[in-house]
Amino acid sequence: MTDLISHPDTLSRSAAIDAARPICRVPHDPALVASLADQFRNADPFPHVVLDDVLTIPFDEVARAFPDPDWPSWAKWEDHYQAEKRYCGNFSAMPELMQRIIAELSQPAFLGFLEQISDIPALMPDPYLEGGGLHSSGAGGILAPHTDFHLLQRLNLYRQINIILYLNEHWEEDWGGCLGLYRKGDKEPTRVVVPSFGRMVIFRTDHNSVHGFAVPVAPGHRRNSIALYYYTAQDSEEFGGDTTTYWHQHGDLSARGKVQLALHQRLLGLSTMVSKAAHRLNPHVGNFRTSTKK
């Protein structure tokens, strides 16, 4: 993959890395893009594709730039579903190299590539990085299998594509923290993606795309990544979800917790029914169908 995205001219040229050199490799060869589109469309358990060697820079450059666990701009989830997870969606607070990577992956060339492989037109990035940006999970960290929110209320946009770019030098599956892609209702993933350096996962995100890492990160390791989400102004023809993140695994629960969870799930089920009905009545849904296997 030799054709690259151009970097944004507005970013500072004072960084140690050559500012004239693009950081991310993105394929433009028509035959390769067509092959990736075919892989995406036919992937199991839902549309996705995995790219390797996306970054043109060495791990050492990334390691020097990626914030350490004590960085003051980290926010932290305190719930069971995202244990030991730090995140930052504040673009202006990020180190310049992280800004450059995110900026490149928000440019028209990359958006066009996503549109080609997903067959979803008019994709756009989220300038506020709602739920995205820099992610870092330490020892014991998990991200319980889930489906993501679909409607970005802040901009009234509809989430269609997730990407995750891994920034770990080397990773063994035995260290936990590997991304699992699940069929809805399954306890075990259909596919496991090891979060190795420069690996990018691109996947269709809707109410069927269950993903996460249920095996905790092992002691002595941190799982670092950039997560970005892409939206359309019109909803897709099929129901994609609503404003809620739906967790699909809940860990060990007490008897009281099981009762509470059952009530919680019943209410969420009613909420989903209402959301689906609203989707069917919406006169502004898109005229494209999502990439799903028949």
C-alpha positions in Angstrom: 0.0 0.0 0.0 2.0 2.9 -1.2 -0.6 5.7 -1.7 -0.9 7.8 1.4 -3.1 10.5 2.9 -1.7 14.0 2.8 -1.2 15.6 6.2 -3.2 18.8 7.1 -1.2 22.0 6.5 -2.6 23.7 9.6 -0.7 21.5 12.0 2.7 22.6 13.4 5.8 21.7 11.5 8.0 21.8 14.6 7.4 18.1 15.6 10.4 15.8 15.7 8.8 13.7 13.0 9.0 15.0 9.5 5.8 17.0 9.1 5.8 16.5 5.3 5.6 12.8 5.7 2.1 11.3 6.0 1.7 9.0 9.0 -1.0 6.7 7.8 -1.0 4.4 4.8 -4.3 4.1 3.0 -4.8 1.9 -0.1 -6.0 3.6 -3.3 -5.2 0.9 -5.8 -8.6 0.0 -7.3 -8.1 -3.8 -7.2 -7.0 -3.7 -3.6 -9.8 -1.5 -2.5 -12.3 -3.8 -4.3 -10.8 -6.8 -2.5 -11.1 -5.0 0.9 -14.7 -4.1 0.1 -15.4 -7.7 -0.6 -13.8 -8.8 2.6 -15.7 -6.2 4.5 -19.1 -7.1 3.0 -18.6 -10.9 3.6 -16.9 -10.8 7.0 -18.2 -12.9 9.9 -19.9 -12.1 12.3 -20.6 -8.6 10.8 -19.0 -6.4 8.2 -15.4 -5.6 9.0 -11.9 -5.6 7.7 -8.5 -5.6 9.4 -5.5 -3.7 8.0 -1.9 -4.2 9.1 1.1 -1.8 8.9 -1.1 1.3 8.7 1.5 3.6 10.4 4.6 4.8 8.5 6.4 5.7 11.7 8.2 3.4 14.2 6.8 2.4 17.5 9.4 4.4 19.4 8.0 7.7 18.0 4.5 6.7 19.1 5.6 5.6 22.5 7.2 8.9 23.2 4.1 10.8 22.3 1.3 8.6 23.8 0.4 9.9 27.2 1.4 7.9 30.3 -1.2 6.7 32.8 -0.7 9.8 35.0 -1.4 12.3 32.3 -3.8 14.9 33.7 -6.1 15.0 30.7 -7.2 11.4 31.0 -10.8 10.8 32.1 -11.6 7.4 33.6 -14.6 5.2 33.5 -15.6 3.9 37.0 -18.1 1.2 36.0 -17.8 -2.6 35.8 -18.2 -2.7 32.0 -15.0 -0.6 31.3 -12.8 -1.3 34.2 -9.3 0.4 34.3 -10.1 2.4 31.1 -8.7 5.9 30.5 -9.9 8.0 27.6 -9.5 11.5 26.2 -11.7 13.1 23.5 -10.2 16.5 24.0 -8.4 17.1 20.7 -6.6 20.3 21.9 -5.1 18.5 24.9 -3.6 15.7 23.0 0.1 15.5 22.0 0.7 16.8 18.5 1.5 13.4 17.0 -1.9 12.0 18.2 -3.6 15.1 16.7 -1.9 14.5 13.4 -3.0 10.9 13.2 -6.6 11.8 14.0 -6.5 14.7 11.5 -5.2 12.4 8.8 -8.0 9.9 9.5 -10.6 12.7 9.2 -9.5 13.9 5.8 -11.4 13.4 2.5 -9.0 10.8 1.2 -9.6 8.5 4.2 -13.3 9.2 4.2 -13.5 8.3 0.6 -11.7 5.0 1.3 -14.2 4.2 4.0 -17.1 5.0 1.7 -15.7 2.7 -1.0 -15.2 -0.4 1.2 -18.4 0.1 3.2 -20.7 1.3 0.4 -22.0 4.0 2.7 -22.0 7.4 1.1 -21.3 10.8 2.6 -19.5 9.7 5.7 -18.2 12.4 8.1 -16.0 12.3 11.3 -17.2 13.6 14.7 -15.2 16.8 15.5 -16.1 16.4 19.2 -14.7 12.8 19.4 -17.7 11.7 21.4 -16.7 8.4 23.0 -13.6 8.3 20.8 -10.1 9.7 20.8 -7.3 8.2 22.9 -8.1 5.0 24.8 -5.8 3.2 27.3 -6.6 0.2 29.5 -4.3 -1.1 32.2 -3.9 -4.3 34.1 -7.3 -5.8 34.8 -8.9 -3.6 32.2 -11.8 -4.9 30.1 -14.4 -3.6 27.7 -17.5 -5.8 28.1 -19.0 -6.9 24.8 -21.5 -4.3 23.6 -23.2 -2.5 20.8 -22.6 1.2 20.5 -25.0 4.1 20.5 -26.2 4.9 16.9 -27.6 8.5 17.2 -25.1 11.3 18.1 -27.6 13.7 19.6 -25.2 16.6 19.8 -25.1 16.8 16.0 -28.1 14.7 15.1 -26.0 12.3 13.1 -26.1 8.6 12.7 -23.1 6.4 13.5 -22.1 4.0 10.8 -18.4 3.0 11.0 -15.9 2.5 13.9 -12.2 2.3 13.4 -9.7 1.3 16.1 -6.0 1.9 15.5 -3.7 0.0 17.9 -0.5 1.6 19.2 1.1 -1.3 21.2 4.6 -2.3 20.2 4.0 -6.0 20.5 1.1 -8.0 21.9 0.5 -11.7 22.7 -3.0 -13.1 22.8 -2.2 -14.5 26.3 -2.0 -11.0 27.6 -5.7 -10.5 27.2 -7.2 -7.3 25.9 -7.8 -8.7 22.4 -10.8 -7.4 20.5 -13.6 -9.9 20.1 -16.2 -9.7 17.4 -19.4 -11.6 18.4 -22.5 -12.9 16.9 -25.4 -11.5 18.9 -26.2 -13.8 21.8 -22.9 -15.7 21.7 -20.7 -16.0 24.7 -17.5 -16.5 22.7 -16.2 -14.3 19.9 -16.4 -15.4 16.3 -13.2 -13.5 15.6 -10.3 -12.3 17.8 -8.1 -9.5 16.8 -4.7 -9.1 18.6 -4.1 -5.4 19.2 -0.6 -5.2 17.6 1.1 -2.0 16.5 -0.2 -0.3 13.4 -3.2 -2.7 13.1 -6.5 -1.0 12.2 -9.9 -2.6 12.6 -12.7 -1.1 10.5 -16.2 -2.3 11.2 -19.9 -1.5 10.6 -21.5 -0.4 13.8 -25.2 -1.0 14.5 -27.4 -3.0 16.8 -25.8 -6.3 15.6 -22.1 -5.4 15.8 -21.3 -6.8 19.3 -17.6 -6.2 20.1 -15.3 -5.7 23.1 -12.5 -7.4 25.1 -13.8 -9.6 27.9 -10.4 -11.1 28.8 -8.7 -8.6 31.2 -5.4 -7.0 30.3 -2.5 -8.9 32.0 -0.4 -7.3 34.7 2.5 -5.3 33.3 0.8 -4.3 30.1 -1.3 -1.3 28.8 -3.6 -1.5 25.8 -3.3 1.8 23.9 -5.4 2.8 20.9 -7.1 5.5 18.9 -10.8 5.0 18.3 -12.7 7.1 15.7 -16.3 7.0 14.6 -17.9 8.1 11.3 -21.5 9.3 10.7 -24.0 10.2 8.1 -26.6 13.0 8.1 -29.3 10.5 7.1 -30.1 7.3 8.9 -29.7 4.0 7.0 -32.7 2.1 5.7 -32.3 -0.7 8.3 -32.6 0.0 12.0 -29.1 0.7 13.4 -29.7 1.5 17.1 -30.6 4.4 19.2 -28.8 6.6 21.8 -28.0 3.8 24.2 -24.9 1.5 24.5 -26.2 -2.0 25.1 -23.9 -4.3 27.2 -24.2 -8.0 26.3 -22.1 -9.5 29.1 -22.5 -8.5 32.8 -20.1 -10.7 34.8 -21.0 -12.3 38.1 -24.1 -10.9 39.9 -25.7 -11.3 43.3 -29.3 -12.5 43.5 -30.4 -8.8 43.8 -28.2 -7.8 41.0 -29.8 -10.5 38.7 -33.3 -9.1 39.5 -32.1 -5.5 38.8 -30.5 -6.6 35.5 -33.6 -8.4 34.4 -35.7 -5.3 35.0 -33.0 -3.2 33.3 -33.1 -5.5 30.2 -36.9 -5.5 30.1 -36.9 -1.7 30.1 -34.2 -1.6 27.4 -36.2 -4.0 25.3 -39.2 -1.7 25.5 -37.0 1.2 24.6 -35.6 -0.6 21.6 -39.2 -1.4 20.4 -40.0 2.3 20.5 -36.8 3.2 18.7 -37.5 0.8 15.9 -41.0 2.1 15.5 -39.7 5.6 15.4 -37.2 4.5 12.8 -39.9 3.1 10.5 -41.9 6.3 10.8 -38.9 8.6 10.0 -39.4 10.1 6.5 -35.8 11.2 6.3 -34.0 7.8 6.5 -31.2 7.3 4.0 -31.7 5.7 0.6 -28.7 3.3 1.1 -28.8 -0.1 2.7 -26.1 -1.2 5.1 -23.5 -3.8 4.1 -25.0 -7.0 5.5 -24.7 -10.6 4.4 -27.9 -12.1 3.1 
